[in-house]
């Protein structure tokens, strides 16, 4: 579904998240780097009924530093390489409209019993949705489902699978 266009009703999302997203889309819309909203906000924009706690932006390594540059006045954690047990990326955080925004560039996941999986090709997984008057890049639900399962977050993966099956 590369570049798919979807019109989404969108769930009830607090205004501060939409204000932050509007500002982010305005600043990044013309960025050369591929980026996408992921996580709970991306799912709520598709109409899923869940609580949004932050905004997650996924991109490649160069994109992480480009996003940081374009939104420099909002930096709370500069982008740097960060590694945990099952995931690593070029990670940074912003505070936009009092909303935490996490930047994750070139995410790699540790596969069970093996090494690190290489970053995915976001351009192949990105879809565009229109919700709440915004045209927003998100990642395919199929990819999101696989990613959550790979990280051991089976409850979230199962929720996404159920959502996809009802469509």
C-alpha positions in Angstrom: 0.0 0.0 0.0 2.9 2.4 -0.7 1.6 5.9 -0.7 -2.0 4.9 0.0 -4.5 7.7 0.5 -7.1 7.1 3.2 -9.8 9.4 4.5 -10.2 8.7 8.2 -12.9 9.8 10.6 -10.4 10.0 13.4 -11.3 9.4 17.1 -11.7 12.1 19.7 -8.2 13.5 20.0 -7.5 16.3 22.5 -7.0 19.6 20.8 -3.4 20.0 22.1 -2.3 16.9 20.1 -3.9 18.2 17.0 -2.3 21.6 17.5 1.1 20.0 17.9 0.5 17.8 14.9 -0.6 20.7 12.8 2.6 22.6 13.6 4.8 19.5 13.0 3.1 18.8 9.6 3.6 22.4 8.7 7.3 22.3 9.4 8.0 18.8 8.0 5.6 18.6 5.1 8.3 19.6 2.6 11.2 17.8 4.3 13.2 15.7 1.9 13.4 12.9 4.4 10.7 10.3 4.7 8.9 10.6 8.1 5.6 9.2 9.5 3.5 9.5 12.7 3.4 6.1 14.4 1.9 4.7 17.7 -1.2 5.7 19.5 -1.8 9.0 17.6 -1.5 7.3 14.2 -4.1 4.8 15.4 -6.4 7.4 16.8 -6.2 9.4 13.6 -7.5 6.2 11.8 -10.5 6.2 14.1 -9.4 3.8 16.8 -10.7 4.6 20.3 -7.6 4.8 22.5 -5.8 7.3 24.7 -3.0 9.3 23.1 -0.1 10.1 25.5 2.5 11.5 23.0 3.4 11.9 19.4 5.8 9.4 17.9 7.7 10.3 14.7 9.5 7.6 12.8 12.1 8.4 10.1 15.6 7.4 9.0 18.8 8.5 10.7 19.2 11.7 8.6 15.5 12.5 9.1 15.9 12.4 12.9 18.5 15.2 12.8 16.5 17.1 10.1 13.3 17.0 12.3 15.4 18.2 15.3 16.8 21.1 13.2 13.3 22.1 11.9 11.8 22.0 15.3 14.9 23.1 17.3 13.1 25.5 19.6 11.1 22.6 21.1 14.1 20.3 22.0 14.0 18.7 25.4 16.3 15.7 24.6 18.7 16.2 21.6 18.7 13.4 19.1 21.5 10.8 19.8 22.0 7.1 19.3 20.1 5.2 22.0 20.0 1.5 22.7 17.8 -0.6 24.9 17.5 -4.4 25.2 15.1 -4.9 22.2 15.2 -1.6 20.3 17.7 1.0 19.2 17.5 4.2 17.2 18.6 7.8 16.8 16.3 9.1 19.5 15.3 12.6 20.7 12.4 14.3 22.3 10.6 17.6 21.8 7.8 19.4 23.7 5.4 21.0 21.2 2.2 22.7 22.4 2.8 21.0 25.8 2.9 17.6 24.1 5.9 15.2 24.2 7.1 14.4 20.7 9.5 11.5 20.3 11.8 11.2 17.3 13.0 7.8 16.3 15.4 7.5 13.4 16.6 4.2 11.8 14.8 2.0 14.3 16.3 -1.5 14.7 14.7 -4.3 16.6 16.5 -7.2 18.2 15.0 -10.4 16.8 14.5 -13.2 19.3 17.7 -15.3 19.4 19.5 -13.3 16.8 21.1 -9.9 16.0 19.6 -6.6 15.1 17.2 -6.4 12.2 18.1 -3.6 9.8 15.8 -0.5 9.7 12.8 -0.8 7.4 12.3 1.1 4.2 9.7 3.7 5.5 9.0 4.9 1.9 7.5 1.5 1.2 5.5 1.4 4.3 4.2 4.9 4.5 0.5 5.8 3.8 -1.2 9.1 3.9 -4.4 9.7 5.8 -6.6 12.7 6.0 -8.2 13.3 9.5 -9.2 16.3 11.5 -8.3 18.5 8.5 -4.7 17.3 8.3 -3.0 15.2 5.7 -0.7 13.0 7.7 1.9 10.3 6.8 1.5 7.1 8.9 2.9 3.6 8.6 0.8 0.7 7.3 -1.2 -1.1 10.0 0.3 -4.4 8.8 3.8 -3.1 9.5 2.8 -1.7 12.8 1.2 -5.0 13.8 4.4 -6.9 13.0 6.6 -4.3 14.7 4.6 -4.5 18.0 4.6 -8.3 17.9 8.4 -8.3 17.3 8.8 -6.1 20.4 6.7 -8.5 22.5 3.8 -6.1 22.7 1.2 -8.7 21.8 -1.8 -7.0 23.3 -1.2 -3.9 21.0 -0.5 -6.2 18.0 -3.7 -8.1 18.6 -5.7 -4.9 18.9 -4.3 -3.7 15.5 -5.0 -7.1 13.9 -8.7 -7.0 15.1 -9.0 -3.4 13.7 -7.6 -4.5 10.3 -10.0 -7.5 10.2 -13.1 -5.4 10.7 -12.2 -3.1 7.8 
